[in-house]
Amino acid sequence: MDKKTAIITGGGSGIGFACLEKFISHNYRVIIIDYRIEGIKEKLSSAGISKEDVDIHQANVADFNELESVFTSIHGVGATVLINCAGISPSTNALHEYDVDEWKRCVDINLNGSFYASKLFAQQFLANKLESASVINISSIMGKRGTPGHAVYSATKHAVIGLTKSMAQDYATLNLRVNAIGPGVIETPMTSDWMQDDGFKNYFLTKIPMQRAGKAAEIANTAYFLCSEEASYLTGAYIPVDGGFLAV
């Protein structure tokens, strides 16, 4: 079969890389857009992924001009999937101690980056007159619940859910479906330091009914389902993948 194409921002590590592996295993070609691209080729080789199946672009999702340049270069590909996975989790501070520049940086990457990539993807979807496509925004359990010391992260992840719901309504009749995933505590490079902290474990892991952290592949499985025809009537949804954390 002809390969479909998926675009993954932040596809070089963590949840993004797990999504890359999942989609390639289902006959997709993947375009990675990542700020840090060092070592990605080695990771692909270690995972047994052919370099022919992956196109790597270096860009900062917080810079609209950089993203626009990448999307212009891939315009003719006709990608049918966008996964907005690029994101950061900055330092933990009470709001009055928060550094303003760090706040702006988190908003730029977590929220503006998702908006920029979605805008450019929607423009290409319309220009290429595609019959269907899917956008997945990676939010968080903190997109539904505030957490001490994480005001900016929680604010951006709440906003990503709002972006998802509005965009889903904008394009529902065109069969461009838009959904969000809310990962819970997932074992990734971004959470590796947290997982070594007893305070973090006591706060989160003891509150998870399944009593374990999740795996990046479990988020990728959900992303693939949401992009498949099996989810053809599903748009504007927020799906928590959190071991039951939000059910408590």
C-alpha positions as CSV (number, residue, x, y, z in Angstrom):
1,M,0.0,0.0,0.0
2,D,1.1,3.6,-0.5
3,K,2.4,5.1,2.7
4,K,0.5,7.9,4.4
5,T,2.4,10.7,6.0
6,A,2.3,12.0,9.6
7,I,3.9,15.1,11.0
8,I,5.1,15.0,14.6
9,T,6.5,18.0,16.4
10,G,8.8,17.0,19.2
11,G,9.2,13.7,17.5
12,G,12.8,13.1,18.5
13,S,12.2,11.8,22.0
14,G,9.7,10.7,24.6
15,I,6.0,10.5,23.6
16,G,6.8,12.0,20.2
17,F,9.3,9.2,19.3
18,A,6.9,6.6,20.6
19,C,4.3,8.0,18.2
20,L,6.8,7.9,15.4
21,E,7.5,4.2,16.1
22,K,3.7,3.4,16.2
23,F,2.8,5.2,13.0
24,I,5.8,3.7,11.1
25,S,4.7,0.3,12.2
26,H,1.4,1.0,10.5
27,N,2.9,1.9,7.2
28,Y,3.2,5.7,7.7
29,R,6.1,7.9,6.7
30,V,6.9,10.3,9.4
31,I,8.1,13.9,9.3
32,I,9.8,15.0,12.5
33,I,10.0,18.7,13.5
34,D,12.2,19.1,16.5
35,Y,14.4,21.8,18.0
36,R,17.1,19.3,19.0
37,I,17.9,16.8,16.3
38,E,21.2,15.5,17.6
39,G,21.2,11.8,18.0
40,I,17.9,11.2,16.3
41,K,19.4,9.2,13.4
42,E,21.2,7.0,15.9
43,K,17.9,6.4,17.8
44,L,16.2,5.5,14.5
45,S,18.9,3.0,13.7
46,S,18.7,1.4,17.2
47,A,15.0,1.1,16.8
48,G,15.4,-0.6,13.4
49,I,13.7,2.2,11.6
50,S,14.7,2.8,8.0
51,K,15.9,6.4,7.3
52,E,13.7,6.3,4.2
53,D,10.7,6.3,6.4
54,V,11.6,9.4,8.4
55,D,12.3,13.0,7.3
56,I,13.9,15.2,10.0
57,H,13.5,19.0,10.1
58,Q,15.1,21.2,12.7
59,A,12.8,24.0,13.8
60,N,11.7,25.8,16.9
61,V,7.9,25.5,17.1
62,A,7.8,28.8,19.0
63,D,9.0,30.6,15.9
64,F,6.2,30.8,13.3
65,N,8.6,31.7,10.5
66,E,10.7,28.6,11.1
67,L,7.7,26.4,11.1
68,E,6.2,28.0,8.0
69,S,9.5,27.3,6.2
70,V,9.3,23.6,7.1
71,F,5.6,23.3,6.1
72,T,6.4,25.1,2.8
73,S,9.1,22.6,2.0
74,I,6.7,19.6,2.6
75,H,3.6,21.2,1.0
76,G,3.3,18.6,-1.7
77,V,3.5,15.6,0.6
78,G,-0.2,15.7,1.6
79,A,0.2,14.7,5.2
80,T,-3.0,13.5,6.8
81,V,-1.8,13.5,10.5
82,L,-0.4,16.1,12.7
83,I,0.7,15.3,16.3
84,N,1.6,18.4,18.3
85,C,3.9,16.8,20.9
86,A,6.6,19.5,21.3
87,G,6.5,20.9,24.8
88,I,8.4,21.8,27.9
89,S,7.8,21.5,31.6
90,P,9.6,24.4,33.3
91,S,10.8,24.8,36.9
92,T,8.3,24.5,39.7
93,N,7.7,27.8,41.6
94,A,4.8,29.6,43.3
95,L,3.3,32.2,40.9
96,H,4.8,35.2,42.7
97,E,8.3,33.7,42.2
98,Y,7.8,32.8,38.6
99,D,10.3,34.2,36.1
100,V,8.4,36.2,33.4
101,D,10.7,35.1,30.6
102,E,10.3,31.4,31.6
103,W,6.5,31.9,31.6
104,K,6.6,33.4,28.1
105,R,8.9,30.6,26.8
106,C,6.5,27.9,28.1
107,V,3.5,29.7,26.5
108,D,5.4,30.1,23.2
109,I,6.3,26.4,23.0
110,N,3.4,24.6,24.6
111,L,0.5,26.7,23.3
112,N,1.7,28.9,20.5
113,G,3.7,26.1,18.9
114,S,0.5,23.9,18.8
115,F,-1.4,26.8,17.3
116,Y,1.2,27.6,14.6
117,A,1.6,24.0,13.5
118,S,-2.2,23.4,13.5
119,K,-2.7,26.6,11.5
120,L,-0.2,25.6,8.9
121,F,-1.4,22.0,8.7
122,A,-5.0,23.2,8.2
123,Q,-3.9,25.5,5.4
124,Q,-2.2,22.6,3.6
125,F,-5.2,20.3,4.2
126,L,-7.4,22.9,2.5
127,A,-4.9,23.6,-0.3
128,N,-4.4,19.9,-1.1
129,K,-8.1,19.3,-1.0
130,L,-7.7,16.2,1.2
131,E,-10.7,14.1,2.0
132,S,-9.8,13.6,5.7
133,A,-7.1,14.3,8.2
134,S,-6.5,14.3,11.9
135,V,-4.8,16.6,14.5
136,I,-3.7,15.3,17.9
137,N,-2.8,17.8,20.5
138,I,-0.8,16.5,23.5
139,S,-2.2,18.2,26.6
140,S,-1.9,16.7,30.1
141,I,-3.8,15.7,33.2
142,M,-2.7,19.2,34.2
143,G,-5.0,20.5,31.4
144,K,-7.9,19.5,33.7
145,R,-6.5,20.0,37.1
146,G,-4.2,22.6,38.7
147,T,-1.1,21.6,40.6
148,P,1.0,23.6,43.0
149,G,4.1,25.1,41.4
150,H,3.0,24.4,37.8
151,A,0.8,27.4,37.0
152,V,2.3,28.0,33.6
153,Y,2.4,24.4,32.5
154,S,-1.2,23.8,33.7
155,A,-2.3,27.1,32.0
156,T,-0.9,26.1,28.6
157,K,-2.3,22.6,28.8
158,H,-5.7,23.9,29.7
159,A,-5.4,26.3,26.7
160,V,-4.5,23.4,24.4
161,I,-7.7,21.7,25.2
162,G,-9.6,24.9,24.4
163,L,-7.7,25.1,21.1
164,T,-8.6,21.5,20.3
165,K,-12.4,22.0,20.9
166,S,-12.6,25.2,18.9
167,M,-10.5,23.9,16.0
168,A,-12.6,20.7,15.9
169,Q,-15.7,22.8,15.3
170,D,-14.1,24.9,12.7
171,Y,-13.3,21.9,10.5
172,A,-15.9,19.2,11.5
173,T,-17.8,19.4,8.2
174,L,-14.5,19.0,6.2
175,N,-13.6,15.8,8.0
176,L,-10.5,17.3,9.6
177,R,-10.8,15.8,13.1
178,V,-9.0,17.4,16.1
179,N,-8.6,15.7,19.5
180,A,-6.5,16.0,22.6
181,I,-4.7,13.4,24.7
182,G,-4.1,14.1,28.4
183,P,-1.1,12.0,29.5
184,G,-0.7,11.3,33.2
185,V,2.6,10.5,34.7
186,I,4.5,9.0,31.8
187,E,8.1,7.6,31.8
188,T,9.9,9.9,29.4
189,P,13.2,11.9,29.5
190,M,11.2,14.9,30.6
191,T,10.0,13.2,33.7
192,S,13.1,11.2,34.5
193,D,14.3,13.6,37.2
194,W,10.8,13.7,38.8
195,M,10.7,10.0,39.0
196,Q,13.7,10.0,41.2
197,D,12.1,12.5,43.6
198,D,10.3,10.9,46.6
199,G,8.0,13.9,47.0
200,F,6.9,13.7,43.4
201,K,6.2,10.0,43.8
202,N,4.2,10.5,47.0
203,Y,2.1,13.2,45.4
204,F,1.3,11.5,42.1
205,L,1.9,7.8,42.1
206,T,0.0,7.2,45.3
207,K,-3.0,9.0,43.7
208,I,-3.0,6.8,40.5
209,P,-5.5,3.9,40.9
210,M,-3.3,1.7,38.6
211,Q,-0.3,2.5,41.0
212,R,2.2,2.9,38.2
213,A,3.5,5.4,35.7
214,G,2.5,5.0,32.1
215,K,4.7,4.3,29.1
216,A,5.1,6.5,26.1
217,A,3.9,3.7,23.9
218,E,0.5,3.8,25.7
219,I,0.1,7.4,24.6
220,A,1.2,6.5,21.0
221,N,-1.4,3.7,20.9
222,T,-4.2,6.2,21.8
223,A,-2.9,8.7,19.2
224,Y,-3.0,6.1,16.5
225,F,-6.5,5.1,17.4
226,L,-7.7,8.7,17.3
227,C,-6.2,9.1,13.8
228,S,-7.7,5.8,12.5
229,E,-11.0,5.2,10.7
230,E,-12.1,3.5,13.9
231,A,-12.4,6.9,15.5
232,S,-14.1,8.5,12.5
233,Y,-16.9,10.1,14.5
234,L,-14.7,11.4,17.3
235,T,-13.6,15.0,17.2
236,G,-13.2,17.7,19.9
237,A,-12.5,15.1,22.5
238,Y,-10.1,15.1,25.4
239,I,-8.9,11.6,26.3
240,P,-7.0,11.2,29.6
241,V,-4.5,8.4,29.5
242,D,-3.5,8.5,33.2
243,G,-4.1,5.2,35.0
244,G,-7.3,6.6,36.5
245,F,-5.8,9.7,38.0
246,L,-8.6,12.0,37.0
247,A,-11.2,9.5,38.0
248,V,-10.4,10.0,41.6
